[in-house]
Amino acid sequence: MLSDHLFPNLIAEMQQAISEPGQALAMFCVGVGIVLVVVSSFVKTMIPLRWLAVGSCVGFVIYGALRPSIPVLLLNAALLPINLYRVVEMIRLTRQVAAVSAEHELAGVWLKPYMHSTHVKAGTILFRQGDRAERLYLLVDGEVEFVEIGKTLGPGVIFGEIAFFTPNGRRRLTARCVADCTVMSIDESTVKQLYYQNPAFGLELVGLIASRLSADVERLQLQLAHQSGAPRG
């Protein structure tokens, strides 16, 4: 049978490779690389997943150089800097989120690298009630009013995030610039990528939405209390 010849030959090849120090190191590194790839299949968060990818790439690079195996070496040498860059990018974002959260200031520091800045004139409508939610906003300078409830926002405030998580994805309110404004925005696709890739960002975004909804509930309660206490003619 084929297995009767293949299995002994494979064992003999491995024994011959292990007998040489350089080849033994190569076999050890490729084993580590394989184990890390398997472990990464069970990891649910992106930063540990990227670290496992970095480790496996290092193992395969060493194996490819010592064995030698040029395709394995070239592939993993190309993937290694990409995975390192992604790790650094996610760690930086996580630290920014942690710093902002510790200061209790949701100033959008953790979103700015992904946002585009726009200058708009007073009276400009950023979005209308019922519009499809396509962007999340950060007000850098100026003043924005939510027309339906008469509430205004000042600089440093993120807005327009709740509609991303509603069933129909539609705006609940109309946002109008009361004065000339500088507004930064990020598209829905990027927000969702950040949400899924970075748990710290996702938790911060959920916290922001929860605080906005709590404020809406408090406002409604005050309105109901005022209406129930108003004199009747």
Sequence and secondary structure as in RCSB ss.txt:
>XXXX:A:sequence
MLSDHLFPNLIAEMQQAISEPGQALAMFCVGVGIVLVVVSSFVKTMIPLRWLAVGSCVGFVIYGALRPSIPVLLL
NAALLPINLYRVVEMIRLTRQVAAVSAEHELAGVWLKPYMHSTHVKAGTILFRQGDRAERLYLLVDGEVEFVEIG
KTLGPGVIFGEIAFFTPNGRRRLTARCVADCTVMSIDESTVKQLYYQNPAFGLELVGLIASRLSADVERLQLQLA
HQSGAPRG
>XXXX:A:secstr
 HHHHHHHHHHHHHHHHHTSHHHHHHHHHHHHHHHHHHHHTT  SHHHHHHHHHHHHHHHHHHHHHTT HHHHHH
HHHHHHHHHHHHHHHHHHHHHHHHHHHTT    TTTGGG EEEEE TT EEE TT B  EEEEEEES EEETTTT
EEE TTEEES GGGGSSS B SS EEESS EEEEEEEHHHHHHHHHH HHHHHHHHHHHHHHHHHHHHHHHHHHH
HHHHS   
